[in-house]
Amino acid sequence: IGKPIALQASVANLGSKAVSKQFVELHVDGRLAQTQQIDLPPGQEVPVDFTYTFSNQGEHRLEARLTGDGLSIDNQRFLSMPVKEELNVLLVNGQTAGRASETATFYVEKALRPRTKSQPWDGVTRPTVIGETELLSTELSRYDCIILCNIGLFGTQEADRLKSYVEAGGGLIVCLGSNVRVQNYNQVLFAEGQGVLPVKLKPALGDADNPDPDNLFR
């Protein structure tokens, strides 16, 4: 809300003749918001850029509409866009430590909410940190994205909840680390390509505490 959003439509001229002075309209929630005039060379696609600022949250309907064309059936494209006041992000910490800076979520939380004593964070991201044992008891639908930080093991119930969350439109980021049990991730999260993990993991190579520069990225 209150921040300009860049939008782009693409208009293609599939004919053999140039078309000039075509108007492309941006409609937001059924109302005309902006108009751009373009020329279309034959057989080419032309991008049309718009910038729009939403003043209220909710699900908004966007429409790009081409005018002045004899075939009207392919002159409209639609987009549903959710607009929010803030983005709630759930950070799941898989590495507890005596010092806060040694936890798996410390630097991720700082990146999402950078602040100092004299300058508080006024951005849109709102991170919340929980321990890995709290995943089952947390209402995941409240969050726009979940970041799993160096979680060692997952049970089938946790995997099922994460899969349902993603299938409902939630975002999921999996950050690996030294605690990760590769076999468990492959069996429970990858699940032969049916789970939320997009790829099957292989064992880590090398020794992070004693790296060999000759073998890096070879």
N, C-alpha and C positions, 0 to 999 in steps of 0.2 A: 504494500500500500504506500502510495506517495512517491514511488520510485519509477523512473521511466523504464519501460520494457521494450526491447527491440524485437520486432516481428518482421518476417519476410515471407512474401508469397512469390511463387514462380509462375510466369505466364509463358506458354509455349505457342509458337506459330507453326503449325504443322503443314501449312500450305506452301505454295511455290511463289507467292507474291508478298511483298512487304505490306504491312498494315501500320498506318500512322495514327497518332492522336487517339489512342485507346485509353479509356479511363478505368482505373482500378480503384475500387472503393473498399474501405475497411469499415465494417459494421460491428459494433459492440453492443451486445444485449438488444439487438434489433434496431439500433439507432446508427445513422451514418456518423462516423467519427472523423475520417480523413479520406482524401481523394488524391491519387497520383495519376499523372498523364505519362504514357510511354509510347514508344515506337517499337514495332516488332519486325525485325528482319525475317526473311523467309527461312523456315527450317531451324530456327533458333529459339532458345529459352532465355527470357529476360527476368532477372530478380527485381522485385519491387519491395522497397524497405519502408516500414512504418515504425513510429515510436508512439507508445501510448502509456499514460499514467493512470492507474486505477485508484479510485478514491475510497472504495469500500471492499471488504473481504467477501468471500463466497465463490461460488462456481459461476464463471462468466462465459457467455457464448460469443465467440468471435466468428466473423464471416468475411472472407475475401471475395469480392464480386466484380466480375468483368462486365462492362457495359458496351453497348454498340456492336454486338456480335450477332450474326444471324442464327447461330446454333446456341440456344441459351442453356441447354441441358448440362453442358460441361463448364459453365461459367461461374460456378460457386464452389467454394471449399469451406469447410467448417472446422473449428477447433474449440474444444472445451478446456478452459484454463482455470485452475484453482488459484485464488489469490488469498494470501494469509497475512496476518499482522506479524507472525513470528513462525519460525521453524523449530519444532521441538525434536531434539536428537537425544537418543538414549545410548549412553556409553556403558558397555558391560566390561567390568574390570576382571581380568583373569589372573592378575598378579598382585597380591597384597604385599605390602612392605611397610617397614617401620617409618621410612621417610616417604612423604607424599610424592616426591619427584621420582621415586623408583617404582611407582605403580605403573601398570600398563596403559592407564587412561590419562595420566598427568599431562603429557604434552599435547594429546589430542584435544583435551578439554581447554587447554590454554589457546590452542589455535582457533577453536570455535568461539571462545569468549575471551579475547585478549583484553586485559584491563590492568590498571594500576590504582593505587590508593587515591591519586589525584584525578584520575581519568577513568570513570566507570565505563563499562561496555554498553553501547546504545545500539548495537546491531540487531539483526533479526534472528540470529541463531541462539537457541536456548538449550544448552547441553545439560543432561542429568546423568549422574554417575551412580551405578548400582554394582553390587558384587555378583559374581556368576551364579551364586546360589539363589539369587532373587529373580532370576529370569522367568521362572514358572509363575511366580506370584505377582508379577507386574503386568498391568493392562497395556499391552503393546500398541493397541489401536490409538492411543493418545499421542504417539510419536510418528513423525514424518520419516525418520530414518533411524536405524539401529546400527551401531558400530561395535562389533565383537572384537575385543582387544586381548589377544594372547590367551584365549580360553583353552584349557587343557582337554577336557572331555565333554561330550554332549550325550544326553540320554535321548531316547526316542520321543518322549513327550516334548522335550525342548525343541527337537528338530521339527516335529509336527507343527508346533506353534509358530516357529519361524517360517515354515513353508506356507502356512495359512496367512501369515502376516504379509509375506511377499506377494502371494497370489491376490491379496486384497488391495495391492498397490503400494505397499510400504517399501522403502529403500533399505538395502542391507549391504553393509561393508564388512568384510571379514579380514581382520589384520592378524597375520600369523606371528608366532614368536617361539621362544624356546620351550614353552609349556605344551605346545600343540602335539597331540598324539596322532600321527599321520594315519594310522590304521583306523582309529575311531572316526576321524573326519571323513575318510573315504567310505566307511561302512554306513555311518549314520547321516552325515550331511550330503555327501555325493550320491550315495544310494543308487549306484549303477546308472547315473544320469537322471534320476527321478527326484533328487533332492534339491536343496537351495544352493549347494556348492557347485559352481559352473564347471569346474575341472577336477580331475582326480589328482591328488597330491602324490609326490614322490619324496623319498627321504632327503633331508637336507644334505648338501655337499660341503665339505671343508669344516674348518673349526673357526667359529666366530671370534674366539678368544686369541687364536694364533693364526691369523690370516696369512695365506701364501700369495703374495702379489703376482707371482708368475702364473697362477692358475685362475686369476679373476677374469671372468667374462670370456674365457677361452672357448 
